[in-house]
């Protein structure tokens, strides 16, 4: 199904941007304007990407028994990453804890997108119909744009989120 590459190619393009932003953020130091701007951009990008991916791809794959467990796992990882982003936003950028938490977020997120690209997307492609592909193409970019406009950096400490 060559047309299924449309959605997966689009998701991978986002992943590449996220990797670049993570690399750039990892090079920043202390409480700087650059760090704040990069973190806000990364947060908006990841949150809008996740929401669009869940509506376009995951909702489709959840309806297919062969991929339901794999999809649930990915949705749970999205929630975990959201909590890590919120916790990082609640941490002073000038503290050493910020970089420690950033590295944990980076490692967790890179694991997630590597797993999607090396395993999930290949599995998912086997079960997509032309109707599925049309739905995903129609939904992804529209939802991502709307979500990016609404996405916010929402500081919430991880220990508070777990309560």
C-alpha positions in Angstrom: 0.0 0.0 0.0 2.1 2.8 -1.2 -0.4 5.5 -0.3 -0.2 4.5 3.3 3.2 6.1 3.2 1.5 9.4 3.2 0.5 9.3 6.8 3.6 7.5 8.0 5.8 9.8 6.0 4.1 12.8 7.5 4.5 11.4 11.0 8.1 10.7 10.4 8.6 14.3 9.2 7.3 15.5 12.5 9.5 13.1 14.4 12.5 14.5 12.6 11.6 18.0 13.6 11.1 16.8 17.2 14.5 15.2 17.2 16.1 18.4 16.0 14.3 20.4 18.7 15.4 17.9 21.3 19.0 18.2 20.1 18.9 22.0 20.2 17.3 22.0 23.7 20.0 19.7 25.0 22.6 22.3 24.0 21.0 25.1 25.9 22.1 26.2 29.4 20.3 27.7 32.3 17.3 30.0 32.2 17.7 31.5 28.7 15.4 33.0 26.2 16.6 30.4 23.7 15.7 27.5 26.1 12.3 29.0 26.8 11.5 29.5 23.2 12.7 26.0 22.1 10.8 24.3 25.0 7.6 26.1 24.1 8.0 25.2 20.4 8.8 21.5 21.3 5.8 21.3 23.7 3.4 22.8 21.1 4.8 20.5 18.4 4.6 17.3 20.4 1.1 18.0 21.9 -0.4 18.9 18.5 1.3 15.9 16.8 0.1 13.5 19.5 -3.5 14.8 19.3 -3.6 14.6 15.5 -1.9 11.2 15.5 -4.4 9.9 18.0 -7.4 11.1 15.9 -6.1 10.2 12.5 -4.0 7.0 13.1 -4.7 5.6 16.5 -8.5 5.8 16.3 -8.3 3.9 13.0 -5.9 1.2 14.4 -7.9 0.8 17.6 -10.8 -0.5 15.6 -8.6 -3.3 14.2 -8.2 -6.3 16.6 -4.8 -7.1 15.2 -3.4 -3.7 16.3 -5.5 -2.8 19.3 -2.9 -3.8 22.0 0.0 -2.1 20.2 -2.2 1.1 19.8 -3.2 1.1 23.5 0.5 1.0 24.4 1.2 4.0 22.2 -1.7 6.0 23.6 -0.4 5.2 27.1 3.1 6.5 26.1 1.5 9.7 24.8 0.0 10.3 28.2 3.3 9.6 29.9 5.1 12.0 27.6 2.4 14.7 28.3 3.0 14.3 32.0 6.8 14.5 31.6 6.4 17.7 29.5 4.1 19.3 32.1 6.5 18.3 34.9 9.4 19.8 33.0 7.4 23.0 32.5 6.9 23.2 36.2 10.6 22.9 36.9 12.7 26.1 37.0 14.9 26.2 33.9 17.8 27.5 36.0 17.9 24.4 38.2 20.0 21.3 37.6 16.7 19.3 37.9 15.5 20.8 34.7 18.2 19.2 32.6 17.8 15.9 34.4 14.1 15.9 33.7 14.7 17.0 30.1 17.0 14.0 29.5 14.4 11.6 30.9 11.7 13.2 28.7 14.1 13.1 25.7 15.0 9.4 26.2 11.3 8.4 26.7 10.2 10.3 23.7 12.9 9.0 21.4 12.1 5.5 22.6 8.4 6.1 21.6 9.1 7.5 18.2 11.7 4.9 17.4 9.3 2.2 18.4 6.6 3.7 16.2 8.9 4.0 13.2 10.6 0.6 13.5 7.7 -1.5 14.6 4.2 0.1 14.7 4.0 1.8 11.4 5.1 -1.4 9.6 2.5 -3.4 11.4 -0.2 -0.8 10.9 0.3 -0.5 7.2 -0.6 -4.2 6.7 -4.2 -3.6 8.0 -5.1 -0.3 6.3 -7.7 0.0 3.7 -8.0 2.8 1.1 -10.8 4.2 3.1 -8.6 4.3 6.2 -5.9 6.1 4.3 -8.3 8.7 3.0 -9.6 9.3 6.5 -6.1 9.7 7.9 -5.0 12.1 5.1 -8.1 14.2 5.6 -7.8 14.4 9.4 -4.1 14.6 10.3 -2.9 18.0 9.1 -6.3 19.7 9.9 -6.2 18.4 13.4 -2.5 19.2 14.0 -3.0 22.8 12.8 -6.0 23.3 15.1 -4.2 21.6 18.1 -1.0 23.6 17.6 -3.0 26.9 17.8 -4.5 25.7 21.1 -1.6 23.8 22.6 -0.1 25.4 25.8 2.8 24.8 28.0 1.0 23.6 31.1 3.2 23.4 34.2 2.2 20.5 36.5 4.6 18.6 38.7 4.7 14.9 38.0 4.0 14.0 41.6 0.9 16.2 41.5 -0.3 14.6 38.2 -0.1 11.2 39.7 -2.2 12.1 42.7 
